[in-house]
Structures are given as structure tokens and as C-alpha cells.
């Protein structure tokens, strides 16, 4: 028997989440059983824990869209008992039971060996958000970052925090967008050299193109903010779009694309090919300053998760919440 955060739905469609003791035979099918050590709290986790269950496909359900731990048993030759592994994506925590439990069983193809130089706690301080941030930076580099500051929207959140730290470590000038003035010092500690107030960036304008300002952008918000940013990009610059917190709509024109050659790069962290996942994790080891990573961490336990799920949906979580599932 072991502990898990189990989400259930009653006959009236109301969901509830509580730490419950479950048995290993309740785990879904898979090739590899992992003794989970750490998970994180992401926006999707808040949706899964919250009223109505959000993205959950089946009940009862264990949320947690990522985890890191140690292989216990494996029917796949690639993984042996004692191997350290990390998992992000593949609808774990949505369609398949996830990381908010002391054990998880998954397909071997979904895992990646933990790179040398990275501990399981550090891997989950990075988590899906940091993994996505690394993918976003890699995409910008592949298309060429232009001269000038690189903008990061939603900079105090999980994706934004890691993107800011990585870009600063790589030597870029970083402008962080935040709606919370109290996070300015935090963003500067990660390497941001400029703080942009969200309300200033969101000022209503009827101009589809504005002054060329940003040499690249990691956008973790979407919606109207993304539309505004597109009109401020330098010629040939790129935007890596990773988030929908601001909405799925894009009230923009084609003018940034036609007249300035702006590239809009969609980043999906869910079903990345194995080689790309491994490349991203290996670059995290070299390009993310671990002292900055430590500054992002907020520790949590399984019993904290129902409250934290609500907080992240309200935009009240700063940095990276690391869940010690055995605490």
C-alpha cells in the first residue's frame, strides 16, 4: 500500500481530492513501475484537481503531469531497477494516472533517463514547465534570435521563470512581463534586466504594427497579449508560444507575418520525440543555472495539493512548486 492524491467524482458531477492509501494492483497497465520521489504543480494539474475535473478522462484519478523517481520493475530492456528516470507529457495525469502518488506505472517510451548532473528534485524543479521553456528557447535559437531584448511574458510563472534564467545564462538581455510588481526583484534575481508591467503591454491599440522592439519572445500567456507582442517584434524575429492562460483566441492581423516576417512557433511539450526530449533535458543541465533553480522552488506535500491547485488557477503561484510525494 502507498499514498496517492486520488480525485473522485460523485453522481452529481462534483469532484473531490484527498490523500488516500491505495494498492499497486490499482495502477494502470504499463512497462515500467517507478517509485516516485518528486512531482510538480502545473496549470493543467490545477484544472485536473479543480471543480469538474477539467482535463481528467477517467475516475478515480491520480493527477500530476510529470514526475521523477527510481525504476522498481521493468519489462523493457532500456530500464533496469535502480535507474533514475523523468517523465513529462503523454497525457500522464490526464488520461493516465500521474505523479501525485508514491508509485506510478507507465509505458517505457514515455520515460527519459535522468541526465548526469541532475537530481530527481532538481528535475522536478524544472518539471514540465521548465522542459517546455527549454523547448521554447531551442526553437528560438533554431530560427535565429535577433539583436535586442528577448521578451518573456508570464515571467514569474513556471515556464517564464525557467525561460528567463536560461536566456540570461545564455547571454541574452531579458525583459520579463509581470502583472505583479512584487515579483520584480525575483525576476531580476533570475537575470531579467528589464521589467515590463503587464498593463503597459496590454494597452489597447488599433495599430497592427508598432515599433520594432523585441529580438525574440517566449510567450507563456497567449490571447490579447500575444497579439500585442506580435506587432512589436523585430523583422524576422520569432515568438515561441507555449501557453493559453490568456485564452485560445488570437485577435491579431496577418501584418506582422507578411510585413515583418515574424515567426509564430507553437511549442507542444506533450508528445515530443525521444531524441528531442533527451536533447532538451541535457541542455537543461548545461544551460540552466542551478543556483537560480533553487531560488524558484516552493516545497509542497501531497496534502498541500488541493489548495495549491486552486492557487495556480488564480495565478497566485510564483516559481516552481516541487512536491515531495513521500513527505
C-alpha positions as CSV (number, residue, x, y, z in Angstrom):
1,X,0.0,0.0,0.0
2,X,1.1,3.6,-0.7
3,X,-0.2,7.1,-0.6
4,X,-1.7,9.0,-3.6
5,X,-3.8,12.1,-4.2
6,X,-6.9,10.5,-5.5
7,X,-9.6,12.6,-7.3
8,X,-13.1,11.2,-7.4
9,X,-16.4,12.4,-9.0
10,X,-19.8,11.7,-7.4
11,X,-23.1,11.1,-9.3
12,X,-23.8,14.8,-9.4
13,X,-20.5,15.5,-11.2
14,X,-18.8,17.1,-8.1
15,X,-15.1,16.2,-7.7
16,X,-13.1,15.9,-4.5
17,X,-9.4,15.3,-3.9
18,X,-7.9,13.6,-0.9
19,X,-4.7,11.8,0.1
20,X,-5.7,8.1,0.1
21,X,-3.9,4.8,0.6
22,X,-4.1,2.6,-2.5
23,X,-2.6,-0.7,-3.6
24,X,-0.2,-1.4,-6.5
25,X,-2.7,-3.5,-8.4
26,X,-4.9,-0.4,-8.8
27,X,-2.2,1.2,-11.0
28,X,-2.9,1.3,-14.8
29,X,-1.0,-1.0,-17.2
30,X,2.5,-0.1,-18.3
31,X,6.0,-1.5,-18.9
32,X,7.8,0.3,-16.0
33,X,6.9,0.8,-12.4
34,X,8.6,3.8,-10.8
35,X,9.0,4.7,-7.2
36,X,8.1,8.4,-7.5
37,X,10.1,10.8,-5.5
38,X,9.0,14.2,-6.7
39,X,6.4,15.8,-8.9
40,X,5.3,19.5,-9.5
41,X,2.2,21.7,-9.8
42,X,1.3,23.0,-13.2
43,X,-1.7,24.8,-14.6
44,X,-3.1,21.6,-16.0
45,X,-2.8,20.0,-12.6
46,X,-4.9,22.8,-11.2
47,X,-7.6,22.0,-13.8
48,X,-7.5,18.3,-13.0
49,X,-7.8,18.8,-9.3
50,X,-10.4,21.6,-9.5
51,X,-14.2,21.5,-9.7
52,X,-15.4,19.4,-12.6
53,X,-12.1,17.7,-13.1
54,X,-11.0,19.8,-16.1
55,X,-8.9,17.5,-18.3
56,X,-9.4,14.3,-16.4
57,X,-10.5,11.4,-18.7
58,X,-11.4,8.8,-16.0
59,X,-12.2,8.4,-12.3
60,X,-10.9,7.7,-9.8
61,X,-7.8,9.5,-11.0
62,X,-4.3,10.4,-9.8
63,X,-3.2,13.8,-11.3
64,X,0.3,15.1,-11.7
65,X,1.5,15.6,-15.3
66,X,5.2,14.9,-14.5
67,X,7.4,13.0,-12.1
68,X,10.9,11.9,-11.4
69,X,12.0,8.8,-9.4
70,X,13.6,5.4,-9.4
71,X,12.7,2.3,-11.5
72,X,11.3,-0.5,-9.4
73,X,10.4,-3.0,-12.0
74,X,10.6,-3.1,-15.8
75,X,9.7,-5.4,-18.7
76,X,11.7,-3.2,-21.1
77,X,15.4,-3.7,-21.6
78,X,16.1,0.0,-21.7
79,X,15.3,0.4,-18.0
80,X,16.6,-1.5,-15.0
81,X,15.7,-1.4,-11.3
82,X,17.6,1.4,-9.7
83,X,17.7,3.6,-12.8
84,X,16.7,7.2,-12.3
85,X,14.1,8.5,-14.7
86,X,12.0,11.5,-15.5
87,X,8.6,11.8,-17.3
88,X,6.8,14.8,-18.8
89,X,3.8,14.8,-21.2
90,X,2.0,11.9,-22.9
91,X,-1.3,12.9,-21.1
92,X,0.0,11.5,-17.8
93,X,-2.1,13.0,-15.1
94,X,-4.9,13.5,-17.5
95,X,-5.8,10.3,-19.4
96,X,-3.3,8.1,-17.5
97,X,-2.6,8.2,-13.7
98,X,0.3,10.6,-13.0
99,X,2.8,11.7,-10.5
100,X,0.8,12.5,-7.3
101,X,1.4,9.1,-5.9
102,X,4.3,7.2,-4.4
103,X,4.3,4.8,-7.3
104,X,3.5,5.1,-11.0
105,X,3.3,2.6,-13.8
106,X,3.8,3.9,-17.4
107,X,4.9,2.9,-20.9
108,X,8.7,2.8,-21.3
109,X,8.6,5.1,-24.3
110,X,7.3,7.9,-22.2
111,X,10.4,8.0,-19.9
112,X,13.8,9.6,-20.3
113,X,16.9,8.6,-18.3
114,X,17.7,11.3,-15.8
115,X,20.8,13.1,-17.3
116,X,24.1,13.0,-15.4
117,X,24.4,16.0,-13.1
118,X,20.7,16.3,-12.4
119,X,19.0,15.0,-9.2
120,X,15.3,14.0,-9.1
121,X,14.4,17.0,-7.0
122,X,16.1,19.3,-9.4
123,X,14.4,17.6,-12.4
124,X,11.0,18.4,-10.9
125,X,12.1,21.9,-10.0
126,X,12.5,22.1,-13.8
127,X,9.4,19.9,-14.5
128,X,7.1,20.2,-17.4
129,X,7.2,24.0,-17.2
130,X,11.0,24.1,-17.4
131,X,11.1,21.4,-20.0
132,X,8.7,23.5,-22.1
133,X,10.8,26.6,-21.5
134,X,13.9,24.8,-22.8
135,X,12.0,23.7,-25.9
136,X,10.8,27.3,-26.5
137,X,14.4,28.6,-26.2
138,X,15.7,25.9,-28.5
139,X,13.0,26.8,-31.1
140,X,14.0,30.5,-30.9
141,X,17.7,29.6,-31.4
142,X,16.9,27.3,-34.3
143,X,15.2,30.3,-36.1
144,X,17.7,32.9,-35.0
145,X,17.3,35.3,-32.1
146,X,17.7,38.9,-33.4
147,X,19.5,41.8,-31.7
148,X,17.6,43.4,-28.8
149,X,15.9,42.2,-25.7
150,X,14.1,38.8,-25.6
151,X,10.7,39.2,-24.1
152,X,9.2,36.7,-21.7
153,X,5.5,37.0,-20.9
154,X,4.1,35.5,-17.7
155,X,7.7,35.7,-16.5
156,X,7.0,34.9,-12.8
157,X,5.2,31.7,-13.6
158,X,6.8,28.2,-14.1
159,X,7.6,28.5,-17.8
160,X,8.5,32.1,-17.6
161,X,10.8,31.7,-14.6
162,X,12.9,29.0,-16.2
163,X,12.9,30.7,-19.6
164,X,14.2,33.9,-18.0
165,X,17.0,32.1,-16.2
166,X,18.1,30.1,-19.3
167,X,18.1,33.1,-21.6
168,X,20.1,35.1,-19.1
169,X,22.6,32.3,-18.7
170,X,23.0,32.2,-22.5
171,X,23.9,35.9,-22.5
172,X,20.7,37.4,-23.8
173,X,19.1,40.6,-22.5
174,X,15.8,39.5,-21.0
175,X,12.7,41.6,-20.5
176,X,10.2,40.0,-18.1
177,X,6.5,40.8,-18.2
178,X,4.6,40.5,-15.0
179,X,1.3,41.7,-13.6
180,X,2.6,41.6,-10.0
181,X,5.0,44.4,-9.0
182,X,6.2,42.3,-6.0
183,X,7.8,39.8,-8.4
184,X,10.2,42.4,-9.9
185,X,13.1,41.6,-7.6
186,X,12.5,37.9,-8.1
187,X,12.8,38.3,-11.9
188,X,15.9,40.4,-11.6
189,X,17.4,37.6,-9.4
190,X,16.8,35.2,-12.3
191,X,18.6,37.5,-14.7
192,X,16.0,39.8,-16.2
193,X,17.4,43.2,-16.9
194,X,14.1,44.9,-17.7
195,X,10.7,44.6,-16.0
196,X,7.6,45.3,-18.2
197,X,4.3,45.8,-16.5
198,X,1.5,43.6,-17.9
199,X,-0.9,46.5,-18.1
200,X,1.5,48.5,-20.2
201,X,1.9,45.7,-22.6
202,X,-1.8,45.1,-22.7
203,X,-2.7,48.8,-23.5
204,X,-5.4,48.9,-26.2
205,X,-4.1,49.8,-29.6
206,X,-5.6,49.8,-33.0
207,X,-2.2,49.6,-34.7
208,X,-1.4,46.2,-36.1
209,X,2.3,47.1,-36.1
210,X,4.2,49.1,-33.5
211,X,7.9,50.0,-33.0
212,X,10.2,47.0,-33.6
213,X,11.3,46.3,-30.0
214,X,11.9,42.6,-29.3
215,X,14.5,40.3,-30.8
216,X,12.6,37.2,-29.7
217,X,9.8,36.2,-27.3
218,X,8.8,33.3,-25.1
219,X,5.1,33.8,-24.7
220,X,3.5,31.8,-21.8
221,X,0.2,33.7,-21.8
222,X,-1.4,33.8,-25.3
223,X,-4.6,35.7,-26.1
224,X,-4.5,39.5,-26.4
225,X,-1.0,39.7,-25.0
226,X,0.4,37.5,-27.7
227,X,-1.4,39.6,-30.4
228,X,0.1,42.8,-29.0
229,X,3.6,41.2,-28.8
230,X,3.5,40.1,-32.5
231,X,3.2,43.7,-33.6
232,X,6.3,44.7,-31.6
233,X,8.7,42.0,-32.9
234,X,11.8,43.0,-34.9
235,X,11.9,42.0,-38.6
236,X,12.4,38.2,-38.9
237,X,12.1,37.6,-35.1
238,X,10.3,34.6,-33.6
239,X,7.8,34.0,-30.9
240,X,7.7,30.7,-29.1
241,X,4.1,30.4,-27.9
242,X,3.6,27.9,-25.1
243,X,0.6,29.0,-23.0
244,X,-3.2,29.6,-23.2
245,X,-3.8,31.2,-19.8
246,X,-4.9,34.4,-21.7
247,X,-7.2,32.5,-24.0
248,X,-7.1,30.4,-27.2
249,X,-8.2,33.3,-29.4
250,X,-5.7,35.4,-31.3
251,X,-7.1,38.9,-32.1
252,X,-4.2,39.7,-34.5
253,X,-3.8,40.6,-38.2
254,X,-1.5,38.9,-40.7
255,X,0.6,42.1,-41.0
256,X,3.3,41.0,-38.5
257,X,3.8,37.9,-40.6
258,X,3.6,39.4,-44.0
259,X,5.4,42.8,-43.5
260,X,7.9,41.8,-40.8
261,X,8.4,38.1,-41.4
262,X,7.6,37.3,-37.8
263,X,7.6,33.5,-37.0
264,X,5.0,32.2,-34.6
265,X,6.3,28.9,-33.2
266,X,3.9,26.6,-31.4
267,X,5.5,24.6,-28.6
268,X,3.9,21.3,-27.6
269,X,5.6,19.5,-24.8
270,X,3.3,16.6,-24.7
271,X,4.4,14.2,-27.5
272,X,8.0,15.2,-28.2
273,X,10.2,12.6,-30.0
274,X,12.6,10.8,-27.7
275,X,15.7,12.5,-29.2
276,X,14.3,16.0,-28.7
277,X,13.2,15.2,-25.1
278,X,16.7,13.9,-24.3
279,X,18.4,16.9,-26.0
280,X,16.2,19.3,-24.0
281,X,17.0,17.6,-20.7
282,X,20.7,17.5,-21.4
283,X,20.7,21.2,-22.3
284,X,18.9,22.0,-19.1
285,X,21.9,20.5,-17.2
286,X,24.3,22.8,-19.1
287,X,22.2,26.0,-19.7
288,X,20.1,26.4,-16.5
289,X,22.0,27.8,-13.6
290,X,21.2,25.5,-10.6
291,X,21.5,28.3,-8.1
292,X,18.7,30.2,-9.9
293,X,16.7,26.9,-9.9
294,X,16.9,26.6,-6.2
295,X,15.6,30.2,-5.8
296,X,12.5,29.2,-7.8
297,X,11.5,26.2,-5.6
298,X,8.5,26.2,-3.3
299,X,8.3,22.9,-1.4
300,X,5.0,21.0,-1.0
301,X,3.5,17.7,0.0
302,X,0.6,15.6,-1.3
303,X,-1.7,17.1,1.4
304,X,-1.0,20.7,0.1
305,X,-2.1,19.9,-3.4
306,X,-5.9,20.7,-3.3
307,X,-5.1,24.3,-2.1
308,X,-2.2,24.7,-4.5
309,X,-4.4,23.6,-7.4
310,X,-6.7,26.5,-6.7
311,X,-3.9,28.9,-6.3
312,X,-2.2,28.2,-9.6
313,X,-5.5,28.7,-11.5
314,X,-5.7,32.1,-9.9
315,X,-2.2,33.0,-10.9
316,X,-1.0,33.1,-7.3
317,X,1.9,30.7,-7.6
318,X,5.4,32.0,-8.1
319,X,8.2,29.9,-9.5
320,X,8.2,26.1,-9.3
321,X,6.2,24.1,-6.7
322,X,8.1,20.9,-6.0
323,X,6.0,18.1,-4.4
324,X,7.8,15.6,-2.2
325,X,5.4,12.7,-2.5
326,X,7.0,10.8,0.3
327,X,7.0,13.7,2.9
